Amino acid sequence: MSSPSSLTPDSPNKGFLLQVPSPIVTRRSRTKSTTEIANSNPEVKGKVKYFCRTKGHGFITPDDGGVDIFLHISDIEGEYIPLEGDEVTYRLCPIPPKREKYQATHVRIVNFTPEVHHRWDCLPSEGH
């Protein structure tokens, strides 16, 4: 993109740069060892307990019980925003530095709730 000084004097954009935020959520970068651990863990099932698009995170309740699992926006695969009650599959990834807690990675919605699901490229609605 051009800098303001490189624009011609008669340019209508002189001194103004348009910066449009990308609608594409990028993956989190993890160390090779953490990625290998997540990839080697089996796929498990659960239901979305809560997810807030504007905050970028939520929680999954595992089908086998146990504590709720943290879910980050960058670990969701697919084109739809998860809603409460959606059934998902995911892999567990230890959270550094102590690796005592886990978060969900490779999250895929496998059974949608009846509510209308929005795609990531739609404008965020209030509260979701």
Secondary structure, 3 states (H helix, E strand, C coil): CCCHHHCCCCCCCCCCCCCCCCCCCCCCCCCHHHHHHHHHCCCEEEEEEEEECCCCEEEEEECCCCCCEEEEHHHECCCECCCCCCEEEEEEEECCCCCCCEEEEEEEEEECCCCCCCECCCCCCCCC
